[in-house]
């Protein structure tokens, strides 16, 4: 069986068309999938007092799949968490932190877990707010 130039051209163009269509489908699928997985950075308050608290809080957050960064600031009581919301949620992060004994804005640690914290890590459970920033006074 021989193929003439016209038939060859038709087959060649069909293959090119299939490749283009497949490329468009792949681009659309990749765009759709990337829209679902969002990397975001969130901040929230977490009770704690010392460097041991800092390590415990950060390790609890980082133990979750999808959390790539966790930094707790002892002075502001704020943690900044970078997470992939397709793999975990902010609620899951707060629950993980509460499970190691530290109250967050949304989830309180159980009394049993809190009572197991070292003495230097015990904080006032009635209060969860960032310390007030010193006010600047202008002299006139």
Phi, psi and omega in degrees: 000128179249149179248127178277174183300321181294316179294318178300316181297318180296314179296316180299315180294324178296318178296319178296321180294318178300318180297317180295315180297316179298320179297317179297318180297316180297316180298318179296315179297316179297320178296321179292315181294321181290337178289335181279323183265105181249130174269125181222158180244130182229152175236142173204164183276142176221129178286139178178172185228327192226186180293328176296320177298315181304312181296315181297315181296312182295318180295323179297316179294315183289346179288345181275137174294130181107346177265120183255343181208140175211119179227117180258135180255119183297323183286316184269347184064019181258141172247139173250123184239132173253124184219157175263110187286359172277341183253332179207175181231166177298324177299317179298321180296315180295324178294320179297320179292319179295327180294340178260008171108008183243126179289142174241180180298326186256335187227129176265143174291151176290156179299322181299315181290317179301316183294341178277351179294149174300157183304321182291345183262355182287126182241169178285108185286345181283342186238128171223090176207154179293141177300149180291140176280141178298139180276144178263128179255138175257130177270136181248000000 
